[in-house]
Amino acid sequence: MTPVPTTPVNATDLAVEGVTLTAGAHRLVRDVSLTARPGEVVGLVGPNGSGKSSLLRAVYRVLRPDAGSVRVDGADAWSLPVRRLARTLAAVVQEPGADFDLTVRDVVAMGRTPHKRLLDGDTAEDGRLVGSALEAVDAADLADRPFDRLSGGERQRVLIARALAQQPSLLVLDEPTNHLDVRHQLDVLGVLRRLPATVLVALHDLNLAAYYCDRLYVLRDGGVTASGAPAEVLTAELLADVYGVAAEVAVHPRTGAPLVTFLPGEPARPAPPGPGRSGA
């Protein structure tokens, strides 16, 4: 089993309350509320442009809400000191925005920064945590390689390791399985599943979301259209309505998780109009 770095703090309670985000005249997210309780893995799913990444940016303090709030253990995330929030929350984003001229080990060690004073050097414990994080994502053999010469999948695993080394009690990830092969997708999500932390993760693969997440929020056009346990949310009618695809949803005989099988070429048949689906 892949090792999981220890986290010496309790998992965090996250509450997104009525958040609306706009960019100019364009509304990115409208009146979205969700919760992630301590120790849960909560998934965001939905088609491209549905607002998943924008909502996550509000949680890790890149996009300030026009309305509503993001609360971390009851405190307004946007009012917390940067250093305090960095000791609580780590984020893995789709576009890290820089090519680090550093070794992989040095990039992962950046995750220890929130736990240090300005001129503190690395300790033996820092080294242990960095090594543990690299092992958790099967990247220990990359430690001395230049980060900017890695493949896309290797970089993704290193950035996840950096977040693990930060020892967050709340981990926010935007499509962390992008660029990863099947084995490393399963490894990474298995690590997230076993972390003593709260996890909010956007995923495109519905079968991975169904297996690894405790609850799902389905976003469409910037709003939550369904939420609940994967077995409650992932239905053929919802997939037809939200994604515009035909699919069958069954229970996998061995895992017990919902199993989505898409039916290419068949027409999607949304449910007839009726009462709205249940919310959070």
GIMODA-V905368 format. One record per residue. RES is the residue in one small letter. SS is DSSP state (H for helix, E for strand, - for the rest). D_LAST is the distance of its C-alpha to the last C-alpha in Angstrom with 1 decimal. Layout:
RES;SS;D_LAST / RES;SS;D_LAST
This chain:
m;-;33.3 / t;-;32.5 / p;-;32.7 / v;-;29.9 / p;-;30.8 / t;-;30.4 / t;-;28.1 / p;-;29.6 / v;-;26.7 / n;-;23.5 / a;-;20.2 / t;-;18.3 / d;-;15.0 / l;E;13.3 / a;E;11.2 / v;E;11.0 / e;E;11.1 / g;E;11.9 / v;E;14.0 / t;E;16.6 / l;E;19.3 / t;E;22.6 / a;E;25.8 / g;-;28.6 / a;-;27.8 / h;E;25.1 / r;E;21.5 / l;E;19.8 / v;E;16.2 / r;E;15.0 / d;E;12.7 / v;E;10.0 / s;E;7.6 / l;E;6.3 / t;E;7.7 / a;E;10.4 / r;-;12.2 / p;-;15.9 / g;-;17.2 / e;-;14.2 / v;E;14.6 / v;E;11.5 / g;E;12.5 / l;E;12.4 / v;E;14.2 / g;-;15.7 / p;-;19.2 / n;-;21.6 / g;-;21.1 / s;-;17.4 / g;-;16.8 / k;H;15.9 / s;H;19.1 / s;H;19.0 / l;H;15.6 / l;H;17.0 / r;H;20.2 / a;H;18.6 / v;H;17.4 / y;-;20.9 / r;-;22.6 / v;-;24.3 / l;-;22.7 / r;-;22.4 / p;-;19.7 / d;-;21.3 / a;E;18.7 / g;E;16.0 / s;E;16.1 / v;E;15.5 / r;E;16.1 / v;E;17.6 / d;-;18.2 / g;-;18.0 / a;E;20.5 / d;E;20.2 / a;H;20.7 / w;H;22.9 / s;H;25.2 / l;-;25.8 / p;-;29.1 / v;H;29.1 / r;H;30.7 / r;H;28.3 / l;H;25.3 / a;H;27.3 / r;H;27.8 / t;H;24.1 / l;E;22.5 / a;E;24.1 / a;E;23.2 / v;E;24.5 / v;-;24.7 / q;-;26.0 / e;-;29.1 / p;-;30.5 / g;-;33.1 / a;-;36.2 / d;-;38.7 / f;-;39.6 / d;-;43.3 / l;-;42.7 / t;E;42.8 / v;H;39.6 / r;H;40.2 / d;H;40.4 / v;H;37.2 / v;H;35.3 / a;H;37.1 / m;H;35.6 / g;H;32.4 / r;H;34.5 / t;H;35.3 / p;H;32.7 / h;H;34.3 / k;-;37.8 / r;-;40.1 / l;-;41.7 / l;-;44.8 / d;-;43.6 / g;-;44.5 / d;-;42.8 / t;-;43.2 / a;H;43.7 / e;H;40.1 / d;H;38.8 / g;H;40.8 / r;H;39.4 / l;H;35.8 / v;H;36.6 / g;H;38.3 / s;H;35.5 / a;H;32.9 / l;H;35.3 / e;H;35.8 / a;H;32.1 / v;-;31.9 / d;-;35.3 / a;-;36.9 / a;H;39.5 / d;H;42.3 / l;H;41.3 / a;-;41.7 / d;-;45.0 / r;-;44.3 / p;E;43.8 / f;H;40.2 / d;H;41.2 / r;H;42.9 / l;-;40.1 / s;-;38.4 / g;H;34.9 / g;H;33.5 / e;H;35.5 / r;H;34.4 / q;H;30.7 / r;H;31.4 / v;H;33.3 / l;H;30.6 / i;H;28.1 / a;H;30.9 / r;H;31.3 / a;H;27.6 / l;H;28.2 / a;H;31.4 / q;-;29.6 / q;-;28.0 / p;-;24.7 / s;-;22.1 / l;E;19.5 / l;E;20.1 / v;E;18.8 / l;E;20.2 / d;E;20.6 / e;-;21.9 / p;-;23.8 / t;-;25.3 / n;-;27.0 / h;-;30.8 / l;-;30.6 / d;-;32.4 / v;H;30.7 / r;H;32.0 / h;H;30.8 / q;H;27.3 / l;H;27.1 / d;H;28.8 / v;H;26.5 / l;H;23.2 / g;H;24.9 / v;H;25.7 / l;H;22.2 / r;H;21.0 / r;H;23.8 / l;-;23.5 / p;-;23.1 / a;-;20.6 / t;E;17.0 / v;E;16.6 / l;E;14.6 / v;E;16.3 / a;E;16.6 / l;-;18.3 / h;-;20.1 / d;-;21.2 / l;H;18.7 / n;H;20.8 / l;H;20.7 / a;H;17.0 / a;H;16.8 / y;H;19.3 / y;H;18.5 / c;-;14.7 / d;-;12.8 / r;E;9.4 / l;E;9.3 / y;E;7.9 / v;E;10.4 / l;E;12.1 / r;E;14.9 / d;-;17.3 / g;-;15.4 / g;E;12.1 / v;E;8.8 / t;E;9.9 / a;E;7.8 / s;E;5.4 / g;E;6.5 / a;-;10.0 / p;H;12.7 / a;H;14.5 / e;H;11.9 / v;H;11.1 / l;-;14.7 / t;-;16.8 / a;H;20.1 / e;H;18.9 / l;H;16.0 / l;H;18.5 / a;H;21.0 / d;H;18.9 / v;H;17.4 / y;H;20.3 / g;-;23.1 / v;-;24.4 / a;-;25.4 / a;E;24.3 / e;E;24.3 / v;E;21.7 / a;E;23.2 / v;E;22.9 / h;-;25.2 / p;-;27.9 / r;-;28.3 / t;-;25.0 / g;-;22.8 / a;-;20.3 / p;E;19.5 / l;E;22.4 / v;E;22.2 / t;E;25.7 / f;E;26.3 / l;-;29.1 / p;-;31.1 / g;-;33.1 / e;-;31.3 / p;-;29.6 / a;-;25.9 / r;-;24.9 / p;-;21.6 / a;-;20.4 / p;-;22.1 / p;-;20.5 / g;-;18.5 / p;-;15.5 / g;-;12.4 / r;-;10.0 / s;-;6.9 / g;-;3.8 / a;-;0.0
